[in-house]
């Protein structure tokens, strides 16, 4: 009997099609690799992902945020996104691994008549708002993790039962963060996807040194003015805001994991001025780097 779970090594193109057989109404996927697929991509299905192993950054529309083991995300239909692991996962001598459990579904999975039921109102709302993306949190998260892990052990009708249970938990969740302020439904063609991906990859590899706009514009094969306009159209933020948000995210990881002076962490995160780092950090996180460290220690 063919396994209901596919182990995916590499997906080559943007956009790509989620495989689905005649024996399954929705697709489940286990990613277990040295690092996650790191190219901006999209697909028509709604995606629910549980991060089991590894750390990194999720890019989703105008959202830029970190992920870590235990995180659960909802990715909307046709929303360009990428889970990119930290640089340590790409080193040739790394023994790190990335693991995630993901399920994909769409409106046809349960059938249109099911969604027309009065009891399915919350699920319809979830599907309609999924384009904004979600990061779950709070008291429901552990139950949700357990349900996702359990679904991956099921066959036959039990798969549908656990899918409905997961969707029920998602639609009734009260503690979550929308990843984007707007629905992410605009399709990105392969050429645009590659260009954005090259920009993101360059930024994540070079963030710890000075970066000039002309340098990034050259990566995109554009003039500086055209690049600035292009980047804001696609992400709804300036490139410098994107760069600083990524640098602050890396600084947060260093502040949480390393016992180093704040000035040194600022330098390693790409800031050559401590006062600028403090100002940028508070603007993104709402607290100073020192208060962030104190808050981590109190948790």
C-alpha positions as CSV (number, residue, x, y, z in Angstrom):
1,X,0.0,0.0,0.0
2,X,1.4,3.4,-1.0
3,X,2.1,5.7,1.9
4,X,-0.2,8.7,2.3
5,X,2.8,10.9,3.2
6,X,5.2,12.2,0.6
7,X,8.8,13.0,1.4
8,X,9.8,15.9,-0.7
9,X,13.5,16.6,-1.5
10,X,13.4,19.5,-3.9
11,X,10.8,21.5,-5.8
12,X,12.3,23.1,-8.9
13,X,9.9,25.8,-10.1
14,X,7.8,28.7,-9.0
15,X,4.9,28.3,-9.0
16,X,4.6,24.6,-8.3
17,X,1.8,22.1,-8.1
18,X,1.1,20.2,-4.9
19,X,0.9,16.4,-5.8
20,X,-2.4,14.7,-5.0
21,X,-3.3,11.2,-5.8
22,X,-6.7,9.6,-6.5
23,X,-6.4,7.9,-3.1
24,X,-6.3,11.2,-1.2
25,X,-8.4,14.3,-1.0
26,X,-5.7,16.4,0.5
27,X,-1.9,16.2,0.6
28,X,0.4,15.7,3.5
29,X,4.2,16.4,3.3
30,X,7.1,15.7,5.6
31,X,10.2,17.9,4.9
32,X,13.3,16.4,6.5
33,X,16.4,17.9,4.9
34,X,19.6,19.8,5.9
35,X,17.5,23.0,5.2
36,X,14.1,23.9,3.9
37,X,13.3,24.6,0.2
38,X,14.6,28.2,0.0
39,X,13.0,29.7,-3.1
40,X,10.0,32.0,-3.0
41,X,7.1,30.0,-4.2
42,X,3.3,29.7,-4.2
43,X,0.5,27.2,-4.8
44,X,-3.3,27.3,-4.9
45,X,-3.8,25.2,-1.8
46,X,-3.9,26.6,1.7
47,X,-1.0,25.3,3.8
48,X,-0.7,24.5,7.5
49,X,2.9,23.9,8.6
50,X,4.2,22.7,12.0
51,X,8.0,23.4,12.4
52,X,9.5,20.4,14.2
53,X,13.2,21.2,13.8
54,X,15.3,24.2,12.8
55,X,15.3,28.0,13.0
56,X,15.1,30.6,10.3
57,X,13.1,33.4,8.7
58,X,9.7,33.4,7.1
59,X,9.0,35.9,4.3
60,X,5.3,36.2,3.5
61,X,4.2,39.3,1.5
62,X,5.1,42.2,3.7
63,X,5.8,40.0,6.7
64,X,9.3,39.1,7.8
65,X,9.6,37.1,11.0
66,X,11.5,34.2,12.6
67,X,10.4,30.6,13.0
68,X,11.5,28.0,15.5
69,X,10.5,24.5,16.6
70,X,6.9,24.3,17.7
71,X,5.6,27.2,15.5
72,X,2.4,26.6,13.5
73,X,1.7,28.8,10.4
74,X,-1.2,29.1,8.0
75,X,-0.1,30.1,4.5
76,X,-2.9,31.3,2.2
77,X,-3.8,30.3,-1.4
78,X,-1.3,31.6,-4.0
79,X,0.5,33.6,-1.4
80,X,4.3,33.9,-2.3
81,X,6.3,32.7,0.7
82,X,9.6,31.1,1.7
83,X,10.8,29.5,4.9
84,X,14.6,30.1,4.8
85,X,16.8,28.6,7.4
86,X,19.6,30.5,9.2
87,X,23.0,30.6,7.5
88,X,24.4,27.9,9.8
89,X,22.2,25.3,8.1
90,X,23.9,25.9,4.7
91,X,27.5,25.2,5.9
92,X,29.1,22.2,4.3
93,X,30.1,20.7,7.6
94,X,26.8,21.3,9.3
95,X,25.0,18.4,11.0
96,X,21.8,20.5,11.5
97,X,18.5,19.4,10.0
98,X,15.2,21.1,9.2
99,X,11.9,19.2,9.7
100,X,8.3,20.3,9.2
101,X,4.9,18.6,8.9
102,X,2.7,20.3,6.3
103,X,-0.8,19.6,5.1
104,X,-2.4,21.2,2.0
105,X,-6.1,21.6,1.4
106,X,-8.5,23.8,-0.6
107,X,-12.3,24.5,-0.8
108,X,-12.8,21.3,-2.8
109,X,-11.3,19.1,-0.1
110,X,-14.5,18.9,2.0
111,X,-16.8,19.9,-0.9
112,X,-18.9,23.0,-1.5
113,X,-22.0,21.6,0.2
114,X,-20.0,21.0,3.4
115,X,-18.9,24.7,3.5
116,X,-22.5,25.8,3.0
117,X,-23.6,24.2,6.3
118,X,-24.4,26.8,9.1
119,X,-21.9,24.9,11.4
120,X,-19.1,25.6,8.9
121,X,-19.3,29.4,9.2
122,X,-16.1,29.6,11.2
123,X,-14.3,27.4,8.7
124,X,-15.4,29.6,5.8
125,X,-14.1,32.7,7.6
126,X,-10.8,30.9,8.1
127,X,-10.5,30.1,4.4
128,X,-11.4,33.7,3.5
129,X,-8.8,35.2,5.8
130,X,-6.1,32.6,5.2
131,X,-4.6,34.9,2.5
132,X,-3.3,37.2,5.3
133,X,-1.4,34.3,6.8
134,X,-1.5,33.3,10.5
135,X,1.0,32.4,13.2
136,X,-0.7,30.5,16.0
137,X,0.1,31.1,19.7
138,X,-1.4,30.8,23.2
139,X,-3.1,27.9,25.0
140,X,-4.3,26.2,21.9
141,X,-0.9,25.7,20.3
142,X,0.0,22.4,22.1
143,X,-3.3,20.8,21.3
144,X,-2.9,21.9,17.6
145,X,0.6,20.4,17.4
146,X,-0.7,17.1,18.8
147,X,-3.5,17.0,16.3
148,X,-1.2,17.7,13.3
149,X,1.3,15.0,14.5
150,X,-1.6,12.5,15.0
151,X,-3.0,13.2,11.5
152,X,0.3,12.1,9.9
153,X,-0.2,8.6,11.5
154,X,-3.7,8.1,10.2
155,X,-5.2,6.4,7.1
156,X,-8.5,6.4,5.4
157,X,-11.5,8.2,7.0
158,X,-9.4,9.0,10.1
159,X,-7.4,11.4,8.0
160,X,-10.5,13.4,7.1
161,X,-11.6,13.3,10.8
162,X,-8.3,14.8,12.0
163,X,-8.3,17.3,9.2
164,X,-11.7,18.6,10.3
165,X,-10.5,18.6,13.9
166,X,-7.4,20.7,12.9
167,X,-9.5,23.1,10.9
168,X,-11.9,23.5,13.8
169,X,-9.1,24.3,16.2
170,X,-7.7,26.9,13.7
171,X,-11.1,28.5,13.1
172,X,-11.8,28.8,16.8
173,X,-8.3,30.0,17.8
174,X,-8.3,33.3,19.7
175,X,-4.6,33.8,20.0
176,X,-2.8,34.3,16.7
177,X,-1.0,36.9,14.7
178,X,-1.9,37.8,11.1
179,X,1.3,37.7,9.1
180,X,0.2,40.5,6.7
181,X,-2.1,43.4,6.9
182,X,-3.7,42.5,3.6
183,X,-4.7,39.4,1.7
184,X,-1.8,37.9,-0.2
185,X,-3.4,36.6,-3.4
186,X,-1.4,38.2,-6.2
187,X,0.4,35.6,-8.3
188,X,4.1,36.0,-8.9
189,X,5.4,34.6,-12.2
190,X,8.6,32.6,-12.3
191,X,10.8,35.5,-13.5
192,X,9.5,37.8,-10.8
193,X,9.9,35.0,-8.2
194,X,13.5,34.5,-9.2
195,X,14.3,38.2,-9.0
196,X,12.7,38.5,-5.5
197,X,14.4,35.3,-4.4
198,X,17.8,36.6,-5.5
199,X,17.2,39.8,-3.6
200,X,16.2,37.9,-0.5
201,X,19.1,35.5,-0.7
202,X,21.6,38.3,-1.2
203,X,20.3,40.2,1.8
204,X,20.3,37.1,4.1
205,X,23.9,36.4,3.1
206,X,25.3,39.9,3.3
207,X,23.2,41.6,6.0
208,X,26.1,41.7,8.5
209,X,28.1,44.1,6.3
210,X,27.4,47.5,4.8
211,X,25.0,47.2,1.8
212,X,24.5,50.0,-0.8
213,X,21.2,50.3,-2.7
214,X,23.1,50.3,-6.0
215,X,24.6,46.9,-5.1
216,X,21.2,45.3,-4.5
217,X,19.7,47.0,-7.6
218,X,22.5,45.4,-9.6
219,X,21.4,42.0,-8.3
220,X,17.9,42.8,-9.7
221,X,19.4,44.1,-12.9
222,X,17.7,47.5,-12.3
223,X,18.6,51.1,-11.8
224,X,18.5,52.2,-8.1
225,X,15.4,54.2,-8.6
226,X,13.6,51.5,-10.5
227,X,14.6,48.9,-7.9
228,X,13.3,51.0,-5.0
229,X,10.0,51.4,-6.7
230,X,9.8,47.7,-7.7
231,X,10.7,46.4,-4.2
232,X,8.1,48.5,-2.5
233,X,5.4,47.5,-5.0
234,X,6.0,43.8,-4.2
235,X,6.6,44.0,-0.5
236,X,4.8,47.2,0.6
237,X,8.0,48.4,2.4
238,X,11.3,50.0,1.4
239,X,14.3,47.8,1.0
240,X,16.1,49.6,3.8
241,X,13.1,48.8,6.1
242,X,13.3,45.2,5.0
243,X,17.1,45.0,5.6
244,X,16.8,46.6,9.0
245,X,14.0,44.2,10.1
246,X,16.0,41.2,9.0
247,X,19.1,42.6,10.9
248,X,17.0,43.1,14.0
249,X,15.6,39.6,13.7
250,X,19.2,38.2,13.7
251,X,20.1,40.5,16.6
252,X,17.2,39.0,18.6
253,X,18.6,35.5,18.1
254,X,22.1,36.6,19.2
255,X,20.7,38.4,22.2
256,X,18.7,35.3,23.2
257,X,21.5,32.7,22.5
258,X,24.8,34.5,23.1
259,X,26.3,36.1,26.2
260,X,27.9,39.0,24.3
261,X,27.9,42.8,24.8
262,X,25.0,44.5,23.0
263,X,27.5,46.7,21.1
264,X,29.2,43.6,19.6
265,X,25.8,42.0,18.7
266,X,24.9,45.3,17.0
267,X,28.1,45.1,14.9
268,X,27.6,41.4,14.0
269,X,24.0,42.2,12.9
270,X,25.2,44.8,10.4
271,X,24.9,48.0,12.4
272,X,28.0,50.1,12.7
273,X,26.5,52.6,15.1
274,X,25.1,51.6,18.6
275,X,22.7,54.5,18.9
276,X,21.2,53.7,15.4
277,X,20.9,50.0,16.4
278,X,19.1,50.9,19.7
279,X,16.7,53.2,17.8
280,X,16.0,50.7,15.0
281,X,15.6,47.9,17.5
282,X,13.0,49.7,19.6
283,X,11.2,50.8,16.4
284,X,10.8,47.1,15.3
285,X,10.4,45.3,18.7
286,X,8.9,48.1,20.8
287,X,11.6,47.7,23.5
288,X,15.3,48.5,23.8
289,X,17.8,45.7,23.3
290,X,18.6,45.7,27.0
291,X,14.9,45.4,28.0
292,X,14.5,42.6,25.4
293,X,17.3,40.7,27.2
294,X,15.8,41.3,30.6
295,X,12.4,40.2,29.4
296,X,13.8,37.0,28.0
297,X,15.5,36.2,31.4
298,X,12.2,36.8,33.3
299,X,10.2,34.3,31.1
